[in-house]
Amino acid sequence: MSPGHKKGTDMANAPQCADCKRINEVLSRVGDRWSVLIVISLAQYGKMRFNQLKRHLGISQRMLSLTLRELERDGLVSRTYHPTIPPKVEYDLTELGQSFREPVRALGMWALENLSRIDEARSRYDAEAEQAKKSA
């Protein structure tokens, strides 16, 4: 064991969690804020065009593009190109994306229900940190 290593904390290669690395990859995608907000938006409004999502979320074009591409790659979002003038591209949840609606909704509801408690905790923490800084 190396210095600072605690037995049982290295789960990535442990036989009891052979898929931990893969789970981490999935959670890092579906757990980031833009992915969650895109899924919530598509779940609530259905098919949306790129600029509708951009305006609705207040997200940069680059970040929206990257996130949609990754969600499409992971099979959560479908992209439909309509060869019209001007071209029209719509995004929607796939069947897999639809199955992700309930966990995302639960996470969103938890955040809404606990905003004031989180604000209070942050205020207490910041006040204590400021007091500690003054005392030092």
Secondary structure, 3 states (H helix, E strand, C coil): CCCCCCCCCCCCCCHHHCCHHHHHHHHHHHCCHHHHHHHHHHHHHCCEEHHHHHHHHCCCHHHHHHHHHHHHHCCCEEEEEECCCCCEEEEEECHHHHHCHHHHHHHHHHHHHHHHHHHHHHHHHHHHHHHHHHHC
